Amino acid sequence: MASAQGSNPNRALTDTRFSDLKPPLSQAVLDALTNSGFDFCTPVQAATIPLLCSYKDVAVDAATGSGKTLAFLVPLVEILRRSSSPKPHQVLGLIISPTRELSSQIYHVAQPFISTLSNVKSVLLVGGVEVKSDVRKLEEEGANLLIGTPGRLFDIMERMDLLDFRNLEILILDEADRLLDMGFQKQINAIISRLPKLRRTGLFSATQTEAVEELSKAGLRNPVRVEVQAEMKILDNPTFSQQQAPSKTPSGLHIEYLECEADKKPSQLVQLLAQNMSKKIIIYFMTCACVDYWGVVLPQISALKRLSIISLHGKMKQTAREKALASFTSLASGILLCTDVAARGLDIPGVDCIVQSDPPQDPNVFIHRVGRTARLGRQGNAIVFLLPKEEAYVEFLRLRRVPLEERKSPDDVCDIVPQIRSAAKKDRDVMEKGLRAFVSYIRAYKEHHCSYIFRWKELEIGKLGMGYGLLQLPAMPDLKHHNLSTEGFTPLEDISIDEIKYKDKSREKQRKKNLQAKKAAEPQQKVQKPKAASTTTATLMRKKTARQRRAVQSVEDDDEMAQEYRLLKKLKRGTINESEYAKLTGTEDLL
């Protein structure tokens, strides 16, 4: 905490104390701030809190890690304090954020301040728990402040007439650009339509997009624009000049890119981690399957045996996600492997370095990923791995005011591919997760927003397969129909894939049963083939096909991934919306 006397030494903060703000904050809130270690305001807090407290609508554009959460929590509490004692089901405040993790973080940060209000109850509403349970709790106990994700909040509002929004004082939309990117426009519009127009509204985002501008026009009345830029770090590069616009990244953040071939990337990654064993590092991958795979593989690499490695992605159950995040937060050093579910808004203390093993599909997410370090004036490092054919991404980011420096890849790196392959040969689970991750990566690469830089038809899948430690390349339709280079891949000839066993004895026992069932079904299929024209036989064939899918788990997984890929294409084309996509893929509880 800053000293009580003199100006603040932290360059990320202003010299303005919370106690200096006008209109003045209540003593209870000032005490709560002091107890939490906050005396001086960040620029976004100094600019935003007085505006909201003066009943102005605000549209705030500030870099990630700039203290936006307190910028809306403090005035929200002050506005609620001015209201008369609310009835149990009278909702006075509403905070909407895009992910469960961020909503949960806001809820917990808010508690010391909400506790200064008498008779005001806050409730967290996110997926992962039965909606009926939330409804029952709200009916029995009521709520005056709702914090949650748009999917769950909309669902609650649809199901419950008991909640009264007529006297709502303040609406906060946090990470507004991400709310819209994730396809929540319909739910947000529906929620806003049920709220009174005479309210305060705060729209907070690290990046202002056209969609955010439209939302601003629809939901805010004559908003005051608050724009807080980070200092520019000028690199020794002729394409930059002192006159250029400020950087979109914090001044304490040093970003590098490391260029290497796909078959060398895992080895370079392991060396980087081995050299930083005492650091707290977040590694981003493109898909959930990639996180699952490397979460199994990396702990088996000899150089990383002593590291704590934790996985987090959107397809994990909510309790597992919460446990993973809490575990990593509590660590002094360790590794978090994750997807972009952990890219936005999360304030994890002490993160030293961000590693982007895969650049994000959406380039806007790059800023949010690296923003998990160098927060509030601290120092931090970030590294993104790029293939040689992706080097144009560096200039693309520089034009977007994200400066990068090249990090030379060392030549004396230990090749870890033999260790990965050894793990795959010993455990079928590792082998199957590797295939799944490889397939998911290629399909996600095809959907990259910067397709003119990330050209999937130029992917060298031979080198990629070697980097993933695959024993053989899978028979993907994408590989058959397009001349993707398989050069650089050496399949293992001395092993039969069918003979690789699961380490888990119960899974191996079930696999053998499935194989026997498949063999028993084959002769019957041959006999029934000539009668395929009859309806009865066609029905039997469908049943046998189902048995085969159950018998061979990898076939089922490929079908599932192919279906998800087809649905993703429909989503991109606008044939289906985000909500329909979630229902069809069984991920609606993530919203």
C-alpha positions in Angstrom: 0.0 0.0 0.0 1.2 3.5 -0.8 2.5 5.7 2.1 0.1 8.1 3.7 2.3 11.1 2.9 3.6 12.5 -0.3 2.8 11.6 -3.9 2.4 8.1 -5.1 5.6 6.3 -6.2 3.8 3.8 -8.5 3.8 5.3 -12.1 0.7 3.3 -12.9 -1.3 5.4 -10.4 -2.1 9.1 -10.3 -1.4 11.5 -7.4 -5.1 11.6 -6.7 -6.3 9.9 -3.6 -9.7 8.3 -3.4 -10.3 10.7 -0.5 -9.7 13.6 -2.8 -12.5 12.7 -5.3 -15.5 14.9 -5.8 -18.3 14.3 -5.0 -16.7 12.8 -1.9 -16.9 9.1 -1.2 -18.5 7.8 2.0 -16.2 7.0 4.9 -17.2 3.4 4.8 -16.1 3.0 1.2 -12.8 4.9 1.9 -12.2 2.5 4.9 -12.9 -0.5 2.7 -10.4 0.8 0.1 -7.7 1.4 2.6 -8.2 -2.0 4.1 -7.8 -3.5 0.7 -4.6 -1.6 0.1 -5.9 1.1 -2.2 -5.1 4.8 -1.4 -4.3 6.3 -4.8 -6.5 6.1 -8.0 -5.4 4.7 -11.3 -6.2 7.1 -14.2 -9.3 5.3 -15.2 -10.6 5.3 -11.6 -9.8 9.1 -11.2 -11.7 9.9 -14.4 -14.7 7.5 -14.1 -15.7 7.4 -10.4 -16.7 11.1 -10.2 -18.7 10.9 -13.5 -20.7 7.9 -12.4 -21.2 9.3 -8.9 -22.5 12.5 -10.6 -25.2 10.5 -12.5 -23.4 10.6 -15.8 -23.4 7.6 -18.3 -19.9 6.6 -19.3 -18.2 4.7 -22.1 -14.8 3.7 -20.9 -11.9 2.6 -23.1 -8.9 1.6 -21.1 -6.0 -0.8 -21.4 -6.4 -4.2 -19.7 -5.0 -4.2 -16.1 -5.8 -0.5 -15.6 -8.2 -1.0 -12.6 -11.5 -0.9 -14.4 -13.2 -3.1 -11.8 -12.9 -0.7 -9.0 -13.8 2.1 -11.4 -17.3 0.8 -11.6 -17.7 -1.0 -8.2 -16.9 2.1 -6.1 -19.5 4.4 -7.7 -22.0 1.5 -7.9 -21.9 1.1 -4.1 -22.1 4.9 -3.6 -25.2 5.0 -5.8 -26.9 2.1 -4.0 -26.1 3.8 -0.7 -28.2 6.8 -1.7 -31.2 4.6 -2.3 -33.8 4.0 0.4 -33.6 0.5 2.0 -34.7 -1.8 -0.9 -37.2 -4.6 -0.6 -35.8 -8.2 -0.9 -36.7 -8.7 -4.6 -36.0 -5.1 -5.7 -33.0 -5.1 -8.0 -31.1 -1.8 -7.9 -27.8 -2.8 -9.7 -26.8 -5.2 -12.5 -23.3 -6.1 -13.6 -22.9 -8.2 -16.8 -19.6 -9.8 -17.9 -18.7 -12.3 -20.5 -17.3 -15.3 -18.6 -18.0 -17.2 -15.4 -14.5 -16.6 -14.1 -14.7 -12.9 -14.6 -18.2 -12.6 -13.1 -17.0 -14.6 -10.1 -13.9 -12.4 -9.7 -16.1 -9.2 -9.8 -18.4 -10.7 -7.2 -15.6 -11.5 -4.7 -13.9 -8.1 -5.3 -17.2 -6.4 -4.6 -18.0 -8.1 -1.3 -15.9 -5.8 1.1 -17.7 -2.8 -0.5 -21.2 -4.3 -0.6 -20.8 -5.2 3.1 -20.8 -1.5 3.9 -24.4 -1.3 2.8 -27.1 -2.4 5.1 -29.9 -4.6 3.7 -28.3 -4.9 0.2 -27.8 -8.5 -0.9 -25.6 -9.4 -3.9 -26.0 -12.7 -5.9 -23.7 -14.3 -8.5 -25.5 -15.8 -11.4 -23.4 -17.9 -13.8 -23.7 -21.3 -15.6 -22.4 -24.5 -14.2 -25.1 -24.8 -11.6 -28.8 -25.8 -12.1 -30.8 -22.7 -13.1 -33.6 -24.0 -11.0 -31.3 -23.8 -8.0 -30.6 -20.1 -8.7 -34.4 -19.4 -9.1 -35.2 -21.1 -5.8 -32.5 -19.2 -4.0 -33.7 -15.9 -5.5 -37.3 -16.6 -4.6 -36.4 -17.5 -1.0 -33.7 -14.9 -0.3 -34.2 -12.2 -2.9 -31.4 -10.0 -4.4 -30.6 -6.3 -4.9 -27.5 -6.6 -6.9 -27.1 -9.2 -9.7 -23.6 -10.1 -11.0 -23.3 -12.6 -13.8 -23.1 -13.7 -17.4 -25.7 -12.6 -20.0 -26.9 -16.2 -20.7 -27.8 -17.0 -17.1 -29.1 -13.5 -16.3 -31.4 -13.6 -19.3 -32.6 -17.1 -18.4 -33.4 -15.9 -14.8 -35.3 -12.8 -16.1 -37.3 -15.1 -18.5 -38.3 -17.5 -15.7 -38.9 -15.1 -12.8 -41.6 -12.4 -12.5 -40.8 -11.9 -8.8 -37.7 -9.8 -9.4 -38.5 -6.1 -9.7 -36.3 -4.0 -12.0 -38.4 -0.9 -12.1 -36.2 1.0 -9.7 -32.8 -0.2 -11.1 -30.2 2.5 -10.5 -27.2 1.3 -12.4 -26.2 -1.1 -15.2 -22.6 -2.1 -15.8 -21.4 -3.9 -19.0 -17.9 -5.1 -18.4 -15.6 -6.3 -21.3 -18.4 -5.1 -23.6 -16.5 -6.0 -26.8 -16.1 -9.6 -25.6 -19.8 -9.7 -24.7 -20.7 -8.9 -28.3 -17.9 -11.1 -29.8 -19.3 -14.1 -28.0 -22.7 -13.6 -29.5 -24.6 -12.2 -26.5 -26.1 -9.2 -28.4 -29.6 -10.8 -28.4 -29.6 -11.5 -24.7 -28.1 -8.1 -23.8 -30.7 -6.3 -25.9 -33.4 -8.3 -24.2 -32.1 -7.6 -20.8 -31.7 -3.8 -21.5 -35.3 -3.7 -22.9 -36.6 -4.7 -19.5 -34.7 -2.0 -17.5 -35.9 1.5 -16.9 -34.4 4.2 -19.1 -33.8 6.5 -16.1 -30.7 4.7 -14.8 -26.9 5.1 -14.9 -25.1 3.0 -17.4 -21.3 2.2 -17.6 -19.9 0.5 -20.6 -16.3 -0.7 -20.0 -14.0 -2.2 -22.7 -10.3 -2.5 -23.6 -11.1 -2.2 -27.3 -13.9 -0.1 -28.8 -15.4 -1.8 -31.8 -18.3 -0.8 -34.1 -20.6 -3.2 -32.2 -19.6 -1.5 -28.9 -20.4 1.9 -30.5 -23.8 0.6 -31.5 -24.5 -0.7 -28.0 -23.4 2.6 -26.6 -25.9 4.4 -28.7 -28.7 2.0 -27.7 -28.0 1.7 -24.0 -26.4 5.0 -22.9 -27.9 8.5 -22.8 -25.3 11.2 -23.8 -22.4 9.2 -22.4 -19.1 10.8 -21.4 -16.3 9.0 -23.2 -13.3 8.1 -21.0 -10.2 7.0 -22.9 -7.1 6.1 -21.0 -4.0 5.1 -23.0 -0.9 3.3 -21.8 2.5 4.9 -22.4 4.2 4.0 -25.7 7.4 2.0 -25.5 9.4 3.0 -28.6 11.5 0.2 -30.0 14.6 0.6 -32.1 12.7 0.1 -35.3 12.5 2.5 -38.3 8.8 1.9 -38.7 8.1 3.7 -35.5 8.3 7.3 -34.6 7.8 9.3 -31.4 4.7 10.9 -33.1 2.8 7.7 -33.3 -0.3 6.9 -31.2 0.2 5.5 -27.7 0.6 1.8 -27.3 -2.4 -0.4 -26.4 -0.2 -2.3 -24.0 1.0 -1.3 -20.5 4.4 0.4 -20.3 5.8 -2.3 -18.0 5.1 -5.1 -20.5 7.9 -6.4 -22.7 6.6 -8.5 -25.7 8.7 -10.7 -27.8 8.1 -13.2 -30.7 10.1 -16.4 -31.2 10.1 -17.8 -34.7 10.6 -21.5 -35.2 9.3 -24.5 -37.2 6.4 -26.5 -35.9 8.4 -29.6 -35.1 10.8 -27.5 -32.9 8.2 -25.5 -31.0 7.5 -27.9 -28.1 11.2 -28.3 -27.5 11.7 -24.5 -27.5 8.7 -24.2 -25.1 10.1 -26.8 -22.7 13.5 -25.1 -22.6 11.8 -21.7 -21.9 9.9 -23.2 -19.0 12.9 -25.1 -17.7 14.8 -21.8 -17.6 12.1 -20.1 -15.6 11.2 -22.7 -13.0 10.7 -20.0 -10.3 8.3 -17.9 -12.4 4.5 -17.9 -12.6 3.6 -18.4 -16.3 0.3 -18.7 -18.3 0.5 -20.5 -21.6 -2.3 -20.0 -24.2 -3.4 -22.7 -26.7 -6.0 -22.4 -29.5 -8.3 -25.2 -28.5 -9.6 -27.1 -25.4 -8.2 -30.4 -26.9 -4.7 -28.8 -27.1 -4.9 -27.8 -23.4 -6.0 -31.3 -22.5 -3.1 -32.9 -24.4 -0.3 -30.7 -23.3 -1.6 -30.9 -19.7 -1.0 -34.6 -19.9 2.3 -34.5 -21.8 4.3 -31.6 -20.2 4.3 -33.1 -16.7 5.9 -36.3 -18.2 8.9 -34.3 -19.7 11.9 -34.9 -17.5 13.0 -31.3 -17.5 9.6 -30.2 -16.1 9.1 -32.8 -13.4 9.3 -30.3 -10.5 6.8 -27.8 -12.0 3.2 -27.4 -10.9 1.2 -27.6 -14.2 -2.6 -26.8 -14.1 -5.1 -26.9 -17.0 -8.1 -24.7 -17.6 -10.6 -24.5 -20.5 -14.2 -23.9 -21.2 -15.3 -27.5 -21.6 -14.3 -28.4 -18.1 -17.0 -28.6 -15.4 -17.5 -25.4 -13.5 -16.2 -26.9 -10.2 -13.1 -28.1 -12.0 -12.6 -24.6 -13.6 -13.0 -22.9 -10.2 -10.6 -25.3 -8.5 -7.9 -24.9 -11.3 -8.1 -21.1 -11.1 -7.9 -21.0 -7.3 -5.0 -23.5 -7.4 -3.0 -21.4 -9.8 -3.8 -18.1 -8.1 -2.4 -19.5 -4.8 0.9 -20.7 -6.4 4.0 -18.6 -6.0 5.4 -20.3 -9.2 3.9 -22.7 -11.7 2.2 -23.0 -15.1 -1.4 -22.5 -16.2 -2.3 -24.0 -19.6 -5.5 -22.5 -20.9 -7.6 -21.3 -23.8 -9.0 -17.8 -24.2 -11.5 -18.5 -21.4 -8.8 -17.0 -19.2 -7.9 -14.2 -21.5 -10.2 -11.4 -20.3 -10.3 -9.4 -17.1 -9.0 -12.0 -14.7 -6.7 -10.5 -12.1 -4.3 -13.4 -11.2 -1.6 -12.0 -8.8 2.1 -12.4 -9.5 2.0 -13.6 -13.2 5.5 -13.0 -14.5 5.1 -14.1 -18.1 2.5 -14.9 -20.8 3.4 -17.5 -23.4 1.2 -17.7 -26.5 2.1 -21.2 -27.9 -0.7 -20.5 -30.5 -1.6 -17.0 -31.6 -5.3 -16.4 -31.0 -7.9 -16.8 -33.8 -9.1 -13.3 -33.0 -6.2 -10.8 -33.1 -8.1 -8.5 -30.6 -7.6 -11.2 -28.0 -3.8 -10.8 -28.2 -4.0 -7.7 -26.1 -6.1 -9.3 -23.5 -3.9 -12.4 -23.2 -0.7 -10.4 -22.6 -2.7 -8.2 -20.2 -2.7 -10.9 -17.5 0.8 -9.7 -16.6 2.4 -6.2 -16.0 -0.8 -5.1 -14.3 -1.1 -1.8 -12.4 2.4 -0.6 -13.1 4.3 -3.9 -12.5 6.8 -5.4 -14.9 5.9 -8.4 -17.0 7.0 -10.4 -20.1 5.1 -12.0 -23.0 6.3 -14.3 -25.8 4.4 -15.4 -28.8 5.5 -18.4 -30.9 5.2 -18.0 -34.7 5.9 -20.3 -37.6 8.3 -18.8 -40.3 5.4 -18.3 -42.7 3.5 -16.3 -40.0 6.1 -13.5 -39.6 3.8 -10.9 -41.2 1.8 -11.1 -37.9 4.6 -9.0 -36.2 4.1 -6.1 -38.6 0.3 -6.5 -38.3 0.5 -6.1 -34.5 2.9 -3.2 -34.8 0.4 -1.3 -37.0 -2.1 -2.0 -34.2 0.2 -0.3 -31.7 1.5 -3.5 -30.2 5.3 -3.4 -30.3 7.2 -6.7 -30.4 10.9 -7.5 -30.3 12.5 -10.6 -31.8 13.7 -13.3 -29.4 16.4 -15.5 -30.9 15.7 -19.2 -30.6 18.7 -21.1 -29.2 20.3 -23.8 -31.2 21.2 -26.2 -28.4 17.7 -27.2 -27.5 17.0 -30.7 -26.3 14.6 -32.5 -28.6 11.6 -33.6 -26.5 9.7 -35.4 -29.3 11.1 -38.8 -28.4 9.8 -38.3 -24.8 6.4 -37.4 -26.1 6.3 -40.4 -28.4 7.4 -42.7 -25.6 4.6 -41.4 -23.4 2.1 -42.1 -26.3 3.4 -45.7 -26.8 3.0 -46.4 -23.1 -0.6 -45.0 -22.7 -3.3 -45.0 -25.3 -4.9 -42.0 -23.6 -1.9 -39.8 -24.4 -1.9 -41.1 -28.0 -5.6 -40.3 -28.5 -5.4 -36.9 -26.9 -2.5 -36.1 -29.2 -4.5 -37.0 -32.3 -7.5 -35.0 -31.0 -5.4 -31.9 -30.3 -3.7 -32.1 -33.7 -7.0 -32.3 -35.5 -8.6 -29.5 -33.4 -5.6 -27.3 -34.1 -5.8 -27.7 -37.8 -9.5 -27.0 -37.8 -9.2 -24.0 -35.6 -6.3 -22.7 -37.8 -8.7 -22.8 -40.8 -11.0 -20.4 -38.9 -8.3 -17.8 -38.1 -9.5 -14.2 -38.5 -6.2 -13.2 -40.1 -6.4 -15.9 -42.8 -4.2 -13.8 -45.2 -1.4 -14.3 -42.6 -2.4 -17.6 -41.2 -2.9 -19.5 -44.4 -4.0 -23.0 -43.4 -3.3 -24.5 -46.9 0.4 -23.7 -46.3 0.5 -25.5 -43.0 3.3 -28.1 -42.9 1.3 -30.8 -41.2 4.3 -33.2 -41.3 6.3 -30.9 -39.1 3.3 -30.1 -37.0 2.6 -33.8 -36.4 6.2 -34.4 -35.3 5.9 -31.4 -32.9 2.8 -33.0 -31.4 4.8 -36.3 -31.0 2.2 -38.3 -33.1 3.1 -41.9 -33.9 1.2 -41.7 -37.2 -0.7 -38.9 -39.0 -4.5 -39.3 -38.8 -6.6 -39.8 -41.9 -8.3 -36.4 -41.9 -10.5 -35.4 -44.9 -8.8 -32.0 -44.8 -5.4 -33.8 -45.5 -6.8 -36.0 -48.2 -8.5 -33.3 -50.3 -5.7 -30.6 -49.9 -2.1 -31.0 -50.8 -0.8 -30.1 -47.3 2.9 -31.0 -46.9 3.6 -34.1 -44.9 7.4 -33.6 -45.3 9.3 -33.9 -42.0 7.1 -36.5 -40.5 8.6 -39.9 -39.7 5.9 -42.5 -38.7 6.8 -45.2 -36.2 6.8 -48.4 -38.2 7.7 -50.8 -35.4 4.4 -50.6 -33.5 0.8 -51.5 -34.1 -1.5 -48.7 -33.0 -4.3 -51.2 -32.1 -1.9 -52.8 -29.6 -1.3 -49.7 -27.6 -3.0 -50.0 -24.2 -4.5 -47.6 -21.7 -2.6 -47.2 -18.5 -6.0 -47.1 -16.8 -6.9 -50.8 -16.3 -10.6 -50.2 -16.3 -10.5 -48.3 -19.6 -8.3 -51.0 -21.2 -10.7 -53.7 -20.0 -13.6 -51.8 -21.7 -11.5 -51.3 -24.8 -11.0 -55.0 -25.2 -14.7 -55.6 -24.7 -15.4 -53.1 -27.4 -13.0 -54.7 -29.8 -14.5 -58.1 -29.2 -18.0 -56.6 -29.8 -16.7 -55.1 -33.1 -15.3 -58.4 -34.3 -18.5 -60.2 -33.4 -20.5 -57.6 -35.4 -18.4 -57.8 -38.6 -19.6 -61.3 -39.9 -23.2 -60.3 -39.4 -22.7 -57.1 -41.4 -21.3 -59.1 -44.3 -24.4 -61.4 -44.4 -26.8 -58.6 -44.2 -25.2 -56.4 -46.9 -27.3 -57.7 -49.9 -30.5 -57.0 -48.1 -29.6 -53.4 -47.4 -32.6 -52.2 -49.5 -35.2 -53.3 -46.9 -36.3 -50.9 -44.2 -35.7 -53.5 -41.5 -32.2 -54.3 -42.6 -31.3 -50.6 -43.0 -32.5 -50.1 -39.3 -30.3 -53.0 -38.2 -27.3 -51.5 -40.1 -27.8 -48.2 -38.4 -27.8 -50.0 -35.0 -24.6 -51.9 -35.9 -23.0 -48.6 -37.0 -23.8 -47.2 -33.6 -22.2 -50.2 -32.0 -19.1 -49.7 -34.0 -18.9 -46.1 -32.9 -19.1 -47.2 -29.3 -16.5 -49.9 -29.9 -13.9 -47.6 -31.4 -13.7 -44.4 -29.3 -11.4 -42.6 -31.7 -14.0 -42.9 -34.5 -16.6 -41.4 -32.2 -14.3 -38.5 -31.3 -13.5 -37.8 -35.0 -17.3 -37.7 -35.8 -17.9 -35.4 -32.9 -15.1 -33.0 -33.9 -16.3 -33.0 -37.5 -19.9 -32.2 -36.4 -18.5 -29.3 -34.2 -16.5 -28.0 -37.1 -19.6 -28.0 -39.4 -21.6 -26.2 -36.7 -18.7 -23.7 -36.3 -18.8 -22.9 -40.0 -22.6 -22.3 -39.8 -22.0 -20.0 -36.9 -19.4 -18.0 -38.9 -21.8 -17.7 -41.8 -24.6 -16.6 -39.5 -26.8 -19.6 -40.3 -27.1 -20.2 -36.6 -26.5 -17.9 -33.6 -24.2 -18.4 -30.6 -27.1 -19.7 -28.5 -28.1 -22.3 -31.0 -24.5 -23.3 -31.5 -24.1 -23.8 -27.7 -27.2 -26.0 -27.5 -26.2 -28.1 -30.5 -22.7 -28.7 -29.1 -23.9 -29.2 -25.5 -22.0 -26.2 -24.2 -24.9 -24.0 -23.3 -24.0 -24.2 -19.6 -20.8 -22.2 -20.4 -22.8 -19.1 -21.3 
